[in-house]
Amino acid sequence: MTEVAYGRYEEAYRAIHSALMDIACPSPGQKITKLAFTWNVDGTLATLKAYDGTDLLFTLAFTWNLDGSLKEVART
């Protein structure tokens, strides 16, 4: 996957969506039709939720180091 420059959010979201489409969904026949984002007060990404219509497929929770680098991504 190619890198997306910071500040080009639409392109970044499209790249995230494309990468996530390659991850197996919980049940056959499901696909990601919507991504929802929540943000921390400091502007870093807190969660990314993947939906098939109105059904929540999974959530990615992001944890950040004090220096601003990504520490961990957990899927629930």
C-alpha positions in Angstrom: 0.0 0.0 0.0 1.3 3.5 -0.8 1.8 6.1 1.8 -0.7 9.0 2.0 0.5 12.4 3.0 -0.9 13.9 6.2 -3.6 16.4 5.5 -5.1 14.4 2.6 -7.8 12.9 4.7 -10.2 11.8 2.0 -7.4 9.8 0.3 -6.2 8.4 3.6 -9.8 7.2 4.5 -10.1 5.6 1.1 -6.8 3.8 1.6 -7.9 2.6 5.1 -11.2 1.4 3.6 -9.4 -0.5 0.8 -7.0 -2.1 3.3 -9.9 -3.1 5.6 -11.9 -4.7 2.7 -9.1 -7.3 2.5 -9.6 -8.3 6.2 -12.1 -11.1 6.6 -15.4 -10.0 8.1 -17.0 -12.0 10.9 -19.5 -13.7 8.7 -19.4 -14.7 5.0 -21.2 -12.3 2.8 -20.6 -9.2 4.9 -18.7 -6.3 3.6 -17.6 -2.9 5.0 -20.0 -0.2 3.8 -19.3 2.5 6.3 -16.4 3.6 8.6 -17.0 5.8 11.6 -14.2 7.6 13.5 -13.9 9.0 17.0 -11.1 11.3 18.1 -9.2 12.0 21.3 -9.0 15.6 22.7 -5.5 15.9 21.3 -6.7 15.1 17.8 -5.4 11.6 17.5 -7.7 8.8 16.3 -9.4 7.0 19.2 -11.5 4.4 17.4 -12.5 3.3 13.9 -15.7 1.3 13.6 -16.5 -0.8 10.5 -20.2 -1.4 9.6 -22.1 -3.4 7.0 -25.2 -1.1 6.7 -26.2 -0.6 10.3 -24.5 -3.7 11.7 -21.3 -3.1 13.6 -18.7 -5.6 12.3 -15.7 -4.6 14.5 -14.0 -1.7 16.2 -10.3 -0.8 16.1 -9.1 1.0 19.3 -5.9 3.1 18.9 -3.5 3.7 21.8 -0.8 6.4 21.4 2.6 6.9 23.0 3.4 10.2 24.7 5.6 11.2 21.8 2.6 10.9 19.5 3.6 7.7 17.8 1.1 4.8 17.5 1.5 2.3 20.3 -1.2 -0.3 19.7 -4.3 -1.1 17.7 -6.8 -3.5 19.3 -9.7 -5.1 17.4 -12.9 -5.9 19.2 
